[in-house]
């Protein structure tokens, strides 16, 4: 099990980068832009 876990890359910044890229694509597909945001 330990050998298998060591094979998983430890890259938290890459994970965040992918998350933001994914969320950005989701917003683009929904047609939500910066001008559509409501600021309080």
C-alpha positions as CSV (number, residue, x, y, z in Angstrom):
1,X,0.0,0.0,0.0
2,X,2.8,2.4,0.9
3,X,4.5,1.9,-2.5
4,X,1.2,2.6,-4.3
5,X,0.7,5.8,-2.3
6,X,4.2,7.0,-3.1
7,X,3.3,6.8,-6.8
8,X,0.6,9.5,-6.4
9,X,2.1,12.9,-7.2
10,X,2.1,15.4,-4.4
11,X,1.3,18.6,-6.1
12,X,-1.3,20.7,-4.2
13,X,-0.7,23.8,-6.4
14,X,-1.5,21.7,-9.5
15,X,-4.7,20.5,-7.9
16,X,-5.8,24.1,-7.2
17,X,-4.8,25.2,-10.7
18,X,-7.0,22.4,-12.2
19,X,-9.9,23.3,-9.9
20,X,-9.8,26.9,-10.9
21,X,-9.5,26.0,-14.6
22,X,-12.5,23.6,-14.3
23,X,-14.6,26.2,-12.5
24,X,-13.7,28.8,-15.1
25,X,-14.8,26.5,-17.9
26,X,-18.1,25.8,-16.1
27,X,-18.8,29.5,-15.8
28,X,-18.0,30.0,-19.5
29,X,-20.3,27.2,-20.6
30,X,-23.1,28.7,-18.4
31,X,-22.6,32.1,-19.9
32,X,-21.8,33.8,-16.6
33,X,-19.3,36.7,-17.0
34,X,-17.6,39.1,-14.7
35,X,-20.2,41.7,-15.5
36,X,-23.0,39.4,-14.4
37,X,-21.8,39.1,-10.8
38,X,-23.6,40.8,-8.0
39,X,-21.4,42.8,-5.6
40,X,-22.6,43.5,-2.2
